[in-house]
Structure formats: structure tokens, C-alpha cells
Amino acid sequence: MSDEIKTQTNYGANSITVLEGLEAVRMRPAMYIGDVNFRGLHHLVYEVVDNSIDEALAGYCTSIQVYINEDNSITVEDNGRGIPVDMHEKEHRSALEVVMTVLHAGGKFDKGSYKVSGGLHGVGVSCVNALSDRMTAEVYRDGKVYRQEYSRGLPLYPVKETGTTDKRGTRIDFHPDPQIFTVTEYDYATLENRLRELAYLNKGIELTLEDRRPKEEGTENTKHRFYSEAGLKDFIAYLDENRETLMPEAICIEGNRNGIPIEVAMQYNSSYSENIHSYVNNINTHEGGTHLAGFRSGLTRTLKAYADKSGLLVKAKVEIAGEDFREGLTAVISVKVAEPQFEGQTKTKLGNTEVRAAVDSAVSEMLENYLEEHPNEARTIVEKVILAARARQAARKAREMVQRGNVFSSGGLPGKLADCQDGDPGMCEIYFVEGDSAGGSAKQGRDRRYQAILPLRGKILNVEKAMRHRAFESEEIKNIYTALGVTIGTAEDSQALNMEKLRYHKVIIMTDADVDGSHIDTLMLTFFFRYMPELIENGYVYLATPPLYLVQKGKRRIYCWSEEERIAALAEVGDKGIHVQRYKGLGEMNPEQLWETTMDPENRQLRQITIENAASADRIFSMLMGDDVPPRREFIERNATYANIDA
């Protein structure tokens, strides 16, 4: 009997593996929390906090406290009702233990307990338990304290009563399992952004974040309190803090349509980008969905009707498109849906068809009333729309020049592009390199089978302060579009990036390790965020990280990417006959060194660019690259790790 036939014959009941309880979570954690790196690590916190937010949405919780403890464990405590601890009828054990150890168990599956909920719909806290090497749940309920501890999802003892209390609520302590996660250190700023966002989305709820990890002697723990009385109105003010607004305050829309609570806040500013952030049950829907479509249709129809009625369009003699109504618009849309249906690549696109009509109706009615009651602001909006329409027409002409490729050399590709030989985008990568000198070294040092090089001449245009047609007139930006093979406009959105002919699935920015290089990095990332966010969302954009130092003793060479590595290298090779070179520019490395340190997949250190929080990223780019100097200076001073980077 052949091996193949033996294999088929032996395939029986014993070949079927059944994963009990939370084993499936530990076996395939990425299926439940996305990944086991930075994002997944922080997602654990969001899942526990989401449970407390659900209590708040139900009207039983007003305060949520989050602590990063000394050992990078997390504590989340709320003043809600407390997880039930009585005996579960079917499971014959405490309801607390069921919630903490059984997938798809929780109050959010009982329509009488929660009308709406966020998180992963019942798998959240049990997943956190499964992926923690230790966890403790403490419940304050009916004047008593109940406690249970767990290790990797398994209870260490039955739920027990440990004392009395005048508090109520739930306290969860957990430590991410280092056997699961490749990253185990929490980033304060990431958690800060999410809790701030939750405070704006759920007005009247207090959230506190405190970092209890060891600090330098004499410094206090980092602590922030997030609370918003006005909700989305405050959110808009925060997002537009570094922009010149065209209205005295945001337009706020709040109502209920067909049982769907809807909140919208919007404000026009002098920028040239559309910044719309949508949420369903506090979940950021990066890919939009029916609620976003409803907002856009209601906005466009109502503003178009008002603009026609005002007579301003006739005088302007310009054709208006839907996107013109959204240029320079900052908006937040938040809906609460009892049974949300998500779709899309990352399951962050709302698919409920009934939500579109509900949002469309609410936005249309309330915006119509606003425009009638605020004629001055209405006129300002229409004038902004007309300006956007004229700029769009100019941008279309400039874009057509780019897409026809008639400004470039034969073959339709930029003359300075050294293309690669492989035609499979999934195997190919392109380096955007600062300057011709470094570009020359990169061209010589690369693996020409799959690595393409495009040198950039100086600093590209700051698109944050430029109208779209100015961007498309920029030689460097035209080269970027043409080299990548992307175009503008899809069947769904005339401004969206069309990636059908994208030629590389790794887009790498490679600049000098100095101030100018950092500035070019920021300019490039601003461009990708504003004009090609789809590349970032698909995980195609990276920053190369050339070494800062070369420590050399005789024939031994040690490359160092940080000051700490330099100190360690010096300690390793001794203190005599050592030469330390500080690399300021890529051009200081010969092609072999550039390949060895920065371009060889076996040795290089690439930093993938991701958008953890779109609203926060939007605000940071407007602050870093906008006109308002003081916030930028404050940000740099607060985040600088060392002075005089070019010393």
C-alpha cells in the first residue's frame, strides 16, 4: 500500500482535534485580537474597557479607571453593577467564572441586559483571560467582595467571597502572556488616545489613565483624566485645534431614527482635505459603511439644495460635485446599532442597510434647519464649496497630465527610476531615497531582481498646506504616482486611490539619519496619509532605518541603531584602537554597507507604518505640517529624546 493510500486510510475520528474552552484562542490568537504584536497587546485593554463602556451605555457606570502597573500588567476598574456572581443555571458554576472563561458568554447576548455593545461581541474578556499568564477578577456587588484568579484562561479556584465593601463595580487585573505576545510593554500614548476618544464618544463618562511604571527619581506618575460634557462637539474642537476654522462652533446633530441613536458633529476649516471619522458602538469603522454613506448623501443633497436656492452657484458658474461639499470638512459620525453587521477586509465596514436611510434623514433635516437659522455660516460654507469645485477642476487637469504620463521619458516611467526585474507586485519593493548621491549607492547596492530605486530631489511639497492641483503639479509627486502605477478614482469614490496597477507591495522611505531626513520622512508620510491612505491601510508603507553608528576595531565592525547599542558595542570591543563613525547621511556608506545594513531583508530594520487611531493621526499631521507654530514647538519639545541630532 502506498504512503498516500495509508494516509487517506488512517484519516478517521482520531485525526480530528477538538480544542476545548479557550484553547482555540491560545492556538490562533490573531483570529480574535488581530495579531500578537503591538496592536494585539493594546487590544486586550480595549476589550476590558469596552465591557465597562457597555455598562455606561446601559446607564449603570459613570467612572472607568485604567492603570499600567509596574510590571506592565493592566488594571481596569469601573463603578458599574459588577459582573453577576450567582450560580449559572446551565453551567452549574458562578456566572463570573462563565463570563471569564467561556467564549460567547456575557450580558451582551441577552437583549434585556444591553441594547448596544462594542468590543468583539462576547468573546472579549474571556479572550483576554486566555491570553494572560495571570488574571484576577474582583467584583463589588451587594455590599460584598468576590474574587477569582486565573492562569492562561483556567480558574485557580472557585469564585469566593473575600470581604465587605460599600463600592460597586468590577476590577480586572491581567498580565499579557509573554509566551503569546512578541511585544509586552504598553505604550501610554496609544492607550491615552483611545480613552480620550471614548470620552468624546460617550459624554458624561469619566475615564482615567495612570502609568505606575518606575519613573526617574523626582518625577510623578503620568496621569490623565478624560471627560467631555459636550461629546462630539468637543471632539471636533480637539481635531481642529491646529486648523483655521470657518465657523464659530461645530454643527451638532443628535437624534433617534427608527430606534437608531445618531450623533454627528461637523465643522469647516481652511484646509484642503476631508477628515471624516465614523464609529459604530464606539468602534472606529475605518472602511466606512452605510452610516458614512448616509451622512454623505444627506450632506450633499441638503447643501446642494441650499446652494441652488441661494443663487451663489449661478454667479460662480461652476459645476459642483459631491466631494466639493467635503473639502475642508472635519466630521465625526457616531451611531449605536443593536445588531451591527460588519464587512470589509478588516471587518470595520458597517453593512446594516437600515442605517443609511436613518443617518441620511437625520443629517438632512437638522442641517436644513441649521442653514436656515444661520445664514452667515451657510454662505461661508457655500463659498468654501465653490472654491473647492474650482480647485477640483484644476486638480483634475493636473492629475490627467500625471496619469497620461506625457511628462515623462519613454515608457511612461520617471527617468530617474531604476526599476526591478520581477513583475509580481507582491515580490517587489521600491525605495524612495533622499538625494541623487544616496540614490546612486542604493542603485549599486540593491538586489535588482526585486528592488527598485527612485531618488527624490530635495523635500517634496508639504501637501497639508497646498491645494490638490498644486500637489499634482509637483514634479516629485508626479514621479511618485507614476512610479507606483496608481491612479485616482474608483467606481465608488472619485477621490479614492485606484491600486489595480500598483507595481510594488513594499513602499520604503529611505532618508538620512539627521534633521533633514526626519523632515522628509514627515513630508512623505503626510503625503501618503492625505493622498494614499489605502497604501498605509494595506500595510505597504515602511520607513528604512539606517544605522546611526559604526563601531570598528581592526577588521571587526559593529553597526549600531541607537545610543544604547553604541555604548554596548564599545563595552564589547574594549577601549583601545576603536574608531566610531556617526552616520549622518546615506551617502557616507558605500553600496555594500548600504545593502548590508539597510536594504538586505536578512539584516535590515524596517518600520511598518500603521494607523492605530485615525482621528489622532489626523490631528498630529495637521499640527506638525500646518501653519500654527506654537503647538508644533510644544510637541517637539515634549517628544524629543535628545537634543541636537546633528551633533
GULODREN-256855 format. One record per residue (C-alpha): residue in three letters; x, y, z. Coordinates in steps of 0.1 Angstrom, whole numbers, padded with zeros to 4 digits, always signed. Example, Ala and Ser with C-alpha at 12.3 -4.5 7.8 and 13.67 -1.06 7.14 Angstrom:
Ala+0123-0045+0078/Ser+0137-0011+0071/
//
This chain:
Met+0000+0000+0000/Ser+0014+0034-0010/Asp+0021+0061+0016/Glu-0006+0082+0001/Ile-0032+0055+0005/Lys-0021+0048+0040/Thr-0025+0084+0049/Gln-0060+0085+0035/Thr-0070+0052+0052/Asn-0057+0065+0086/Tyr-0078+0096+0084/Gly-0106+0089+0109/Ala-0122+0102+0141/Asn-0088+0102+0159/Ser-0075+0126+0133/Ile-0099+0153+0144/Thr-0085+0177+0170/Val-0111+0193+0193/Leu-0099+0224+0211/Glu-0116+0227+0245/Gly-0126+0260+0261/Leu-0101+0288+0254/Glu-0075+0266+0238/Ala-0087+0278+0204/Val-0078+0314+0214/Arg-0043+0304+0225/Met-0038+0283+0194/Arg-0049+0311+0170/Pro-0048+0344+0189/Ala-0047+0366+0158/Met-0081+0354+0148/Tyr-0095+0370+0179/Ile-0074+0401+0185/Gly-0058+0408+0151/Asp-0021+0400+0159/Val+0003+0392+0188/Asn+0024+0423+0184/Phe+0018+0459+0194/Arg-0018+0462+0181/Gly-0030+0430+0197/Leu-0013+0438+0230/His-0032+0470+0233/His-0064+0454+0220/Leu-0065+0434+0253/Val-0071+0467+0272/Tyr-0097+0479+0248/Glu-0117+0447+0252/Val-0118+0450+0290/Val-0126+0487+0288/Asp-0154+0480+0263/Asn-0171+0459+0289/Ser-0171+0489+0313/Ile-0183+0512+0285/Asp-0212+0488+0279/Glu-0222+0493+0315/Ala-0220+0530+0309/Leu-0242+0528+0278/Ala-0267+0509+0298/Gly-0268+0537+0323/Tyr-0251+0520+0353/Cys-0215+0532+0351/Thr-0200+0567+0353/Ser-0163+0561+0360/Ile-0137+0539+0345/Gln-0101+0538+0357/Val-0072+0522+0338/Tyr-0037+0516+0353/Ile-0005+0505+0337/Asn+0012+0487+0366/Glu+0049+0485+0374/Asp+0052+0451+0357/Asn+0033+0461+0326/Ser+0001+0444+0338/Ile-0031+0463+0334/Thr-0059+0472+0359/Val-0094+0483+0347/Glu-0119+0492+0374/Asp-0154+0506+0369/Asn-0184+0516+0391/Gly-0210+0496+0372/Arg-0233+0469+0386/Gly-0205+0443+0389/Ile-0204+0411+0369/Pro-0231+0387+0384/Val-0216+0360+0407/Asp-0247+0339+0414/Met-0248+0303+0401/His-0254+0299+0364/Glu-0283+0276+0358/Lys-0269+0257+0328/Glu-0232+0258+0336/His-0236+0250+0373/Arg-0209+0274+0383/Ser-0206+0311+0391/Ala-0217+0335+0363/Leu-0185+0354+0369/Glu-0164+0322+0361/Val-0186+0316+0330/Val-0181+0352+0317/Met-0143+0350+0323/Thr-0137+0315+0309/Val-0163+0307+0282/Leu-0163+0322+0247/His-0195+0339+0236/Ala-0208+0343+0271/Gly-0219+0376+0285/Gly-0247+0400+0291/Lys-0245+0415+0256/Phe-0261+0383+0242/Asp-0292+0390+0263/Lys-0311+0418+0247/Gly-0326+0427+0281/Ser-0291+0434+0295/Tyr-0275+0456+0269/Lys-0293+0474+0240/Val-0260+0480+0222/Ser-0224+0470+0229/Gly-0189+0473+0215/Gly-0159+0450+0216/Leu-0158+0416+0199/His-0194+0408+0208/Gly-0190+0385+0237/Val-0155+0370+0232/Gly-0136+0399+0247/Val-0128+0394+0283/Ser-0125+0356+0280/Cys-0100+0361+0252/Val-0080+0385+0274/Asn-0081+0358+0301/Ala-0069+0331+0277/Leu-0040+0353+0265/Ser-0029+0364+0300/Asp-0005+0343+0321/Arg-0023+0356+0351/Met-0056+0375+0357/Thr-0077+0384+0387/Ala-0114+0394+0387/Glu-0128+0412+0417/Val-0165+0421+0419/Tyr-0181+0446+0443/Arg-0217+0437+0445/Asp-0245+0438+0471/Gly-0220+0450+0497/Lys-0197+0421+0493/Val-0163+0415+0475/Tyr-0160+0384+0453/Arg-0127+0372+0438/Gln-0114+0347+0413/Glu-0079+0342+0399/Tyr-0069+0326+0366/Ser-0038+0314+0347/Arg-0039+0313+0309/Gly-0077+0311+0310/Leu-0081+0285+0337/Pro-0096+0293+0371/Leu-0073+0286+0400/Tyr-0102+0282+0425/Pro-0139+0287+0425/Val-0153+0322+0430/Lys-0150+0331+0467/Glu-0164+0359+0489/Thr-0134+0378+0504/Gly-0150+0407+0524/Thr-0175+0435+0525/Thr-0175+0469+0507/Asp-0195+0500+0501/Lys-0183+0501+0465/Arg-0199+0485+0435/Gly-0184+0476+0401/Thr-0158+0453+0387/Arg-0120+0453+0388/Ile-0099+0433+0363/Asp-0062+0428+0366/Phe-0043+0410+0339/His-0007+0404+0326/Pro-0003+0396+0289/Asp+0013+0362+0284/Pro+0049+0365+0271/Gln+0045+0331+0256/Ile+0019+0346+0232/Phe+0030+0382+0226/Thr+0061+0394+0209/Val+0057+0428+0225/Thr+0048+0431+0262/Glu+0054+0467+0270/Tyr+0024+0491+0269/Asp+0026+0524+0251/Tyr+0010+0551+0272/Ala+0002+0574+0243/Thr-0017+0547+0224/Leu-0040+0540+0254/Glu-0043+0577+0260/Asn-0056+0583+0225/Arg-0082+0555+0228/Leu-0095+0566+0262/Arg-0097+0602+0251/Glu-0117+0591+0220/Leu-0141+0570+0242/Ala-0147+0601+0264/Tyr-0157+0622+0234/Leu-0179+0594+0221/Asn-0196+0588+0254/Lys-0202+0622+0270/Gly-0206+0624+0307/Ile-0184+0593+0315/Glu-0151+0599+0333/Leu-0121+0578+0322/Thr-0087+0579+0340/Leu-0054+0566+0328/Glu-0024+0563+0351/Asp+0011+0550+0344/Arg+0025+0534+0375/Arg+0057+0521+0360/Pro+0090+0533+0375/Lys+0100+0568+0366/Glu+0131+0589+0370/Glu+0136+0599+0406/Gly+0116+0630+0415/Thr+0090+0627+0387/Glu+0054+0618+0393/Asn+0033+0591+0376/Thr+0019+0602+0343/Lys-0019+0605+0347/His-0047+0619+0326/Arg-0084+0623+0332/Phe-0108+0623+0302/Tyr-0142+0637+0305/Ser-0164+0655+0280/Glu-0197+0673+0287/Ala-0204+0682+0250/Gly-0192+0649+0234/Leu-0187+0651+0197/Lys-0187+0689+0197/Asp-0156+0688+0220/Phe-0142+0661+0197/Ile-0144+0684+0167/Ala-0128+0712+0186/Tyr-0099+0689+0196/Leu-0094+0676+0160/Asp-0095+0711+0145/Glu-0074+0727+0173/Asn-0045+0734+0149/Arg-0066+0745+0119/Glu-0082+0777+0109/Thr-0119+0771+0113/Leu-0145+0789+0092/Met-0173+0787+0117/Pro-0177+0799+0153/Glu-0186+0764+0165/Ala-0193+0730+0152/Ile-0227+0720+0138/Cys-0242+0693+0161/Ile-0268+0668+0151/Glu-0283+0644+0177/Gly-0314+0623+0173/Asn-0330+0589+0170/Arg-0343+0575+0138/Asn-0361+0541+0137/Gly-0346+0532+0171/Ile-0310+0541+0160/Pro-0293+0568+0181/Ile-0274+0591+0158/Glu-0248+0618+0167/Val-0230+0639+0142/Ala-0207+0669+0146/Met-0191+0688+0117/Gln-0171+0719+0110/Tyr-0155+0735+0080/Asn-0119+0747+0081/Ser-0095+0763+0056/Ser-0076+0730+0049/Tyr-0079+0711+0016/Ser-0085+0676+0030/Glu-0116+0657+0040/Asn-0114+0644+0076/Ile-0144+0623+0084/His-0143+0598+0112/Ser-0171+0573+0117/Tyr-0180+0550+0147/Val-0204+0522+0154/Asn-0209+0514+0191/Asn-0176+0532+0198/Ile-0158+0510+0172/Asn-0139+0531+0146/Thr-0151+0520+0112/His-0120+0527+0092/Glu-0137+0514+0060/Gly-0168+0534+0065/Gly-0201+0517+0056/Thr-0238+0526+0055/His-0237+0552+0082/Leu-0210+0571+0063/Ala-0228+0568+0030/Gly-0260+0581+0047/Phe-0240+0611+0061/Arg-0225+0619+0027/Ser-0258+0617+0008/Gly-0277+0638+0034/Leu-0250+0664+0035/Thr-0246+0667-0003/Arg-0283+0668-0011/Thr-0291+0694+0016/Leu-0262+0717+0009/Lys-0268+0714-0029/Ala-0304+0724-0024/Tyr-0294+0754-0003/Ala-0267+0765-0026/Asp-0290+0764-0056/Lys-0317+0783-0037/Ser-0291+0810-0026/Gly-0282+0818-0062/Leu-0245+0817-0054/Leu-0238+0788-0078/Val-0253+0806-0108/Lys-0230+0836-0102/Ala-0200+0813-0097/Lys-0206+0794-0130/Val-0190+0763-0117/Glu-0202+0727-0117/Ile-0204+0712-0081/Ala-0196+0676-0073/Gly-0203+0657-0041/Glu-0167+0657-0030/Asp-0167+0696-0031/Phe-0190+0696-0001/Arg-0165+0676+0019/Glu-0132+0695+0012/Gly-0120+0712+0044/Leu-0147+0693+0064/Thr-0140+0677+0098/Ala-0168+0655+0109/Val-0175+0627+0134/Ile-0204+0603+0129/Ser-0214+0580+0158/Val-0243+0556+0157/Lys-0254+0529+0181/Val-0267+0498+0164/Ala-0283+0469+0184/Glu-0271+0442+0160/Pro-0243+0456+0138/Gln-0232+0437+0107/Phe-0196+0443+0098/Glu-0179+0435+0065/Gly-0148+0446+0045/Gln-0112+0434+0047/Thr-0108+0443+0084/Lys-0144+0439+0095/Thr-0147+0476+0102/Lys-0172+0485+0075/Leu-0209+0487+0086/Gly-0232+0468+0064/Asn-0267+0474+0080/Thr-0288+0488+0052/Glu-0313+0504+0075/Val-0287+0527+0090/Arg-0281+0546+0058/Ala-0316+0559+0055/Ala-0317+0568+0092/Val-0285+0588+0091/Asp-0294+0604+0058/Ser-0328+0616+0072/Ala-0313+0629+0104/Val-0285+0648+0088/Ser-0307+0663+0061/Glu-0334+0675+0085/Met-0311+0690+0111/Leu-0287+0705+0086/Glu-0315+0722+0067/Asn-0327+0738+0099/Tyr-0292+0749+0108/Leu-0287+0766+0074/Glu-0320+0785+0076/Glu-0312+0797+0111/His-0275+0806+0104/Pro-0274+0825+0071/Asn-0239+0838+0076/Glu-0224+0804+0083/Ala-0244+0789+0054/Arg-0229+0815+0030/Thr-0194+0807+0042/Ile-0200+0770+0036/Val-0213+0776+0001/Glu-0183+0798-0007/Lys-0159+0771+0005/Val-0177+0746-0017/Ile-0173+0768-0047/Leu-0136+0773-0040/Ala-0133+0735-0037/Ala-0150+0730-0070/Arg-0127+0753-0088/Ala-0097+0737-0072/Arg-0110+0702-0081/Gln-0113+0712-0118/Ala-0077+0725-0117/Ala-0066+0693-0099/Arg-0083+0671-0125/Lys-0064+0687-0153/Ala-0031+0684-0134/Arg-0040+0648-0125/Glu-0048+0639-0161/Met-0013+0651-0170/Val+0001+0627-0144/Gln-0020+0598-0154/Arg-0013+0602-0192/Gly+0024+0600-0183/Asn+0032+0625-0211/Val+0055+0645-0189/Phe+0079+0616-0185/Ser+0105+0598-0205/Ser+0097+0570-0229/Gly+0080+0540-0214/Gly+0059+0562-0191/Leu+0081+0559-0161/Pro+0102+0586-0144/Gly+0137+0589-0159/Lys+0154+0585-0125/Leu+0136+0553-0116/Ala+0158+0522-0116/Asp+0131+0496-0119/Cys+0134+0460-0108/Gln+0132+0429-0130/Asp+0104+0410-0113/Gly+0068+0418-0125/Asp+0050+0404-0095/Pro+0039+0434-0072/Gly+0038+0410-0042/Met+0075+0403-0046/Cys+0086+0439-0055/Glu+0096+0468-0034/Ile+0105+0504-0042/Tyr+0128+0527-0022/Phe+0122+0565-0023/Val+0157+0577-0015/Glu+0168+0611-0003/Gly+0191+0627-0029/Asp+0209+0615-0060/Ser+0241+0605-0041/Ala+0223+0581-0018/Gly+0202+0570-0048/Gly+0233+0561-0067/Ser+0246+0540-0038/Ala+0212+0523-0034/Lys+0211+0515-0071/Gln+0245+0499-0070/Gly+0239+0480-0037/Arg+0203+0468-0043/Asp+0191+0434-0055/Arg+0178+0445-0089/Arg+0156+0414-0092/Tyr+0130+0429-0068/Gln+0142+0462-0055/Ala+0135+0495-0074/Ile+0151+0528-0066/Leu+0136+0563-0071/Pro+0158+0592-0059/Leu+0139+0622-0046/Arg+0152+0657-0053/Gly+0151+0676-0021/Lys+0120+0679+0000/Ile+0086+0672-0015/Leu+0057+0696-0013/Asn+0040+0699+0020/Val+0005+0688+0009/Glu-0010+0698+0042/Lys-0008+0734+0032/Ala-0013+0730-0006/Met-0044+0728-0028/Arg-0047+0695-0046/His-0039+0709-0080/Arg-0006+0722-0066/Ala+0003+0688-0054/Phe-0004+0672-0089/Glu+0018+0699-0105/Ser+0047+0690-0083/Glu+0074+0671-0102/Glu+0083+0648-0073/Ile+0047+0639-0065/Lys+0040+0632-0102/Asn+0070+0609-0102/Ile+0057+0591-0071/Tyr+0023+0584-0087/Thr+0038+0573-0120/Ala+0064+0550-0104/Leu+0038+0533-0082/Gly+0014+0528-0111/Val-0016+0541-0091/Thr-0043+0564-0104/Ile-0070+0585-0088/Gly-0107+0575-0088/Thr-0127+0543-0083/Ala-0163+0534-0091/Glu-0173+0542-0055/Asp-0152+0573-0049/Ser-0137+0597-0074/Gln-0110+0608-0049/Ala-0100+0572-0038/Leu-0068+0556-0048/Asn-0070+0531-0076/Met-0044+0504-0068/Glu-0053+0479-0095/Lys-0020+0485-0112/Leu+0001+0491-0081/Arg+0036+0479-0090/Tyr+0051+0473-0055/His+0037+0460-0023/Lys+0066+0474-0002/Val+0069+0512-0004/Ile+0100+0521+0016/Ile+0111+0557+0025/Met+0149+0558+0030/Thr+0164+0591+0042/Asp+0194+0603+0061/Ala+0195+0599+0099/Asp+0195+0637+0105/Val+0170+0666+0109/Asp+0165+0670+0071/Gly+0159+0633+0068/Ser+0133+0633+0095/His+0116+0663+0079/Ile+0115+0644+0045/Asp+0101+0613+0063/Thr+0073+0635+0078/Leu+0066+0652+0044/Met+0064+0618+0027/Leu+0041+0603+0055/Thr+0019+0634+0053/Phe+0015+0628+0016/Phe+0007+0591+0019/Phe-0017+0598+0048/Arg-0036+0625+0029/Tyr-0034+0612-0007/Met-0027+0575-0005/Pro-0041+0562+0029/Glu-0051+0530+0012/Leu-0013+0521+0009/Ile-0009+0525+0047/Glu-0042+0506+0055/Asn-0029+0477+0034/Gly+0004+0476+0052/Tyr+0025+0486+0022/Val+0044+0517+0036/Tyr+0076+0514+0056/Leu+0105+0535+0069/Ala+0140+0523+0064/Thr+0163+0527+0095/Pro+0199+0531+0085/Pro+0224+0527+0114/Leu+0234+0557+0134/Tyr+0270+0545+0142/Leu+0297+0522+0130/Val+0320+0510+0158/Gln+0352+0495+0143/Lys+0382+0478+0158/Gly+0406+0463+0134/Lys+0386+0442+0109/Arg+0356+0439+0133/Arg+0327+0462+0125/Ile+0295+0466+0147/Tyr+0266+0487+0134/Cys+0245+0505+0160/Trp+0210+0518+0155/Ser+0208+0536+0189/Glu+0229+0552+0215/Glu+0224+0522+0238/Glu+0237+0499+0211/Arg+0268+0521+0206/Ile+0276+0520+0244/Ala+0272+0482+0244/Ala+0294+0479+0214/Leu+0321+0500+0230/Ala+0320+0478+0261/Glu+0322+0447+0239/Val+0353+0456+0219/Gly+0373+0473+0245/Asp+0387+0509+0248/Lys+0418+0509+0226/Gly+0421+0512+0188/Ile+0384+0519+0184/His+0370+0541+0156/Val+0334+0553+0160/Gln+0317+0568+0129/Arg+0284+0587+0132/Tyr+0264+0583+0100/Lys+0246+0615+0091/Gly+0238+0606+0055/Leu+0232+0575+0034/Gly+0258+0588+0010/Glu+0285+0582+0037/Met+0280+0544+0032/Asn+0293+0526+0002/Pro+0269+0504-0018/Glu+0280+0473+0001/Gln+0274+0489+0035/Leu+0241+0503+0025/Trp+0229+0469+0013/Glu+0243+0451+0044/Thr+0227+0475+0069/Thr+0196+0490+0054/Met+0184+0470+0023/Asp+0192+0434+0029/Pro+0160+0416+0041/Glu+0181+0394+0063/Asn+0196+0423+0083/Arg+0176+0455+0077/Gln+0152+0470+0102/Leu+0120+0482+0085/Arg+0094+0501+0105/Gln+0059+0494+0091/Ile+0036+0524+0091/Thr+0002+0518+0106/Ile-0027+0539+0116/Glu-0038+0529+0151/Asn-0061+0558+0156/Ala-0071+0578+0125/Ala-0085+0607+0144/Ser-0053+0611+0164/Ala-0032+0608+0133/Asp-0053+0634+0115/Arg-0047+0659+0144/Ile-0010+0652+0146/Phe-0004+0657+0109/Ser-0024+0690+0109/Met-0003+0701+0139/Leu+0031+0691+0125/Met+0026+0703+0090/Gly+0001+0731+0094/Asp+0006+0769+0099/Asp+0002+0771+0137/Val+0038+0771+0151/Pro+0033+0770+0190/Pro+0016+0736+0191/Arg+0043+0721+0169/Arg+0071+0735+0191/Glu+0054+0722+0222/Phe+0050+0687+0206/Ile+0087+0686+0195/Glu+0099+0697+0230/Arg+0077+0672+0247/Asn+0087+0643+0225/Ala+0124+0650+0218/Thr+0146+0622+0231/Tyr+0178+0641+0228/Ala+0189+0675+0216/Asn+0210+0685+0186/Ile+0205+0653+0165/Asp+0232+0665+0141/Ala+0260+0669+0167/
//
